[in-house]
Amino acid sequence: MVTARRVEVVLDFVCVHSYRGFVRFLRAARRHRADGGEVETVLRPFRLAPEASFTGEPLFEVHKRDRGEAVARAIAADTSLGAADGLEVNLGRAVFVNTFEAHRLLARASGAGRGEEMAERLFRAYFTDGLHIADRTVLDRLAAEVGVVPGAGGEAELRAELDRVRELGVRSVPVFRFDDGTVLEGERSEEAFLAALRS
């Protein structure tokens, strides 16, 4: 018997673990839906680096400063990170930014019933396209691609939600909280997500 499930997903768009984990969860959710089940995905915001600049800088420079040039070059050259999931992850192109505005857009998209699609597009924009996901022009274009009308407002609500997620004890992402109390953290397999949806 297929079931209707509600899953809260806590993620951040500059986190490759969030990207891979979310894609695997989404594939499992689509399989569950194809079998007649229902999945309500509630997307919750998290910022790995709330102090990050809104103007952005190449991720390479961040890694160079934090880990040294040799490590930064190795990370930038590694294009295998998403290969097993069929994703193109190119950290050499990524522009590291504060993700507040991206989460604000996601909240707007979720309110329009397009949260999953918007999250997927924001991840791809950051990890594949090398886009500046704190830039309003870029975000407006991404919103249009997904069929979401961009707009002002929502800052206070987003700050409150970010605080609430922190108060729940979330310190790293991704986190998947199922309505039966099951919590899966990190990059679980598609099959693990499907099993949790069908339990």
C-alpha positions in Angstrom: 0.0 0.0 0.0 1.4 3.4 -1.0 1.3 6.1 1.5 1.1 9.9 1.7 4.2 11.4 3.4 5.4 14.8 4.5 9.2 15.4 4.6 11.0 18.5 5.8 14.3 19.0 3.9 16.9 21.3 5.4 19.5 22.3 2.8 21.8 25.0 1.5 22.6 25.8 -2.1 26.4 26.0 -1.7 26.6 22.6 -0.1 27.5 19.8 -2.5 26.2 17.2 0.0 22.9 19.0 0.0 22.8 18.9 -3.8 23.5 15.2 -4.1 21.3 14.3 -1.2 18.4 16.4 -2.5 18.6 14.9 -6.0 18.6 11.4 -4.6 15.6 12.2 -2.3 13.8 13.8 -5.3 14.3 10.8 -7.4 12.9 8.6 -4.7 9.9 10.9 -4.2 9.2 10.8 -7.9 9.3 7.0 -7.9 6.9 7.0 -4.9 4.5 9.3 -6.7 4.7 7.2 -9.8 3.5 4.2 -7.7 0.5 6.3 -6.6 2.0 7.7 -3.4 2.0 11.3 -2.3 4.9 13.3 -1.0 4.7 16.8 0.4 8.2 18.2 0.4 8.7 21.2 2.9 12.0 22.9 2.1 13.7 24.6 5.1 16.6 27.1 4.8 20.1 26.8 6.3 23.2 28.9 5.6 26.5 27.2 6.0 28.2 30.6 5.9 25.9 33.3 7.1 28.8 35.8 7.1 29.5 35.2 3.4 29.4 38.2 1.1 26.5 39.0 -1.1 28.9 40.3 -3.7 30.5 36.9 -4.0 33.9 35.6 -4.8 35.3 32.6 -6.7 35.0 29.5 -4.6 38.6 28.8 -5.6 39.7 31.9 -3.7 37.8 30.8 -0.6 39.5 27.4 -0.7 42.9 28.9 -1.4 42.5 31.2 1.6 41.2 28.4 3.9 43.1 25.4 2.7 46.0 26.5 0.6 46.5 26.8 -3.1 47.4 23.2 -3.8 44.2 21.9 -2.2 42.2 24.7 -3.9 43.5 23.7 -7.3 42.8 20.0 -6.7 39.2 20.8 -5.7 38.6 23.0 -8.7 40.0 20.4 -11.0 37.8 17.6 -9.6 34.7 17.2 -11.8 33.8 13.7 -10.5 31.8 14.9 -7.5 28.4 14.5 -9.1 29.2 11.9 -11.7 27.7 8.9 -9.8 24.4 10.8 -9.7 24.5 12.1 -13.3 25.2 15.6 -12.1 27.7 18.1 -13.5 29.5 19.6 -10.5 32.2 22.1 -11.5 33.6 23.8 -8.4 36.1 25.6 -10.5 33.3 27.8 -11.9 31.4 28.3 -8.6 30.9 31.8 -7.2 30.6 31.5 -3.4 28.0 33.9 -2.0 25.6 34.4 0.9 22.5 32.3 0.1 19.9 34.4 1.8 18.4 35.7 -1.4 18.4 32.3 -3.0 16.4 31.0 0.1 14.0 33.9 -0.2 13.3 32.9 -3.8 12.9 29.3 -2.8 10.3 30.3 -0.1 8.4 32.3 -2.8 8.5 29.3 -5.2 7.4 26.9 -2.4 4.4 29.2 -1.8 3.5 28.8 -5.5 3.9 25.0 -5.4 7.2 25.0 -7.3 9.7 24.5 -4.4 11.2 21.3 -5.7 11.8 22.6 -9.2 13.2 25.9 -7.9 15.6 24.2 -5.5 16.8 21.9 -8.2 17.4 24.9 -10.5 19.3 26.9 -7.9 21.6 24.0 -7.2 22.3 23.6 -10.9 22.9 27.3 -11.2 25.5 27.3 -8.5 27.3 24.0 -9.1 27.0 23.6 -12.9 26.4 27.0 -14.5 28.7 29.0 -12.2 26.0 31.7 -11.7 25.9 34.3 -8.9 22.9 33.1 -6.9 22.8 36.3 -4.7 22.3 38.5 -7.7 18.7 39.7 -8.2 18.9 39.7 -12.0 20.2 36.1 -12.0 17.5 35.1 -9.5 14.8 36.8 -11.5 15.9 34.9 -14.6 15.9 31.6 -12.7 12.5 32.3 -11.3 11.1 32.9 -14.8 12.6 29.6 -16.0 10.7 27.7 -13.3 7.5 29.8 -13.7 7.7 31.7 -10.5 6.9 35.4 -10.3 9.8 37.2 -8.4 8.9 39.8 -5.9 9.9 41.8 -2.8 9.3 40.9 0.8 9.7 37.8 2.9 13.0 38.9 4.5 11.6 38.9 8.1 9.9 35.5 7.6 13.1 34.0 6.2 15.2 35.3 9.1 12.7 33.8 11.6 12.7 30.5 9.8 16.6 30.4 9.7 16.5 31.0 13.5 13.9 28.3 14.0 16.0 25.7 12.1 19.0 26.6 14.2 17.0 26.3 17.4 16.0 22.8 16.3 19.6 21.9 16.6 20.5 21.6 12.9 24.2 22.3 12.5 25.0 20.7 9.2 23.0 19.8 6.0 21.3 18.1 4.4 18.7 16.8 6.9 15.5 14.9 6.0 12.8 14.8 8.6 9.9 12.4 7.9 6.5 12.7 9.4 6.8 9.4 11.3 9.8 10.7 13.2 12.5 9.2 10.9 15.5 11.5 10.4 18.0 10.9 7.7 21.1 13.1 7.6 23.7 13.5 4.9 23.9 11.9 1.5 21.8 8.8 1.8 21.1 6.6 -1.2 18.0 6.9 -3.4 16.9 3.5 -2.1 17.3 4.6 1.5 15.0 7.5 0.8 12.5 5.3 -1.0 12.4 2.9 1.9 11.8 5.7 4.3 8.9 7.0 2.1 7.3 3.6 2.0 7.8 2.6 5.6 
